[in-house]
Amino acid sequence: MATSKEYIDFVCEQIEGIGDISTKKMFGEYMVYINDKPLLTVCDNTVFVKKVPELATVMANAAELSELMAGADCGFPYEGAKEQYILDIENRELAEKLLPLVAELTPLPKPKKKKT
């Protein structure tokens, strides 16, 4: 089952104000970008966020964050993907704390080379 347009609109509403939000549809599913960084994968109406190991060691408030994500379910957004956290997108407080931290540790995508 592919992610519905209504669900991706709901996800964007939930994270409104965290940064500049854009989405890109890929194979019936979506990638959500915040400030041009790919932070969320939305597959089958489920929001996934990468497990960023640096969160535990780099961020000053990692203890608080690890507590927040300690009970989070994990899953695979699609076959062949690495395991990711399943984000309770209805928990706006969690999203407001988590996404800026993940954004700090996520690099901007490399620009695509132009075909010659």
Disulfide bonds with the S-S distance in Angstrom:
none
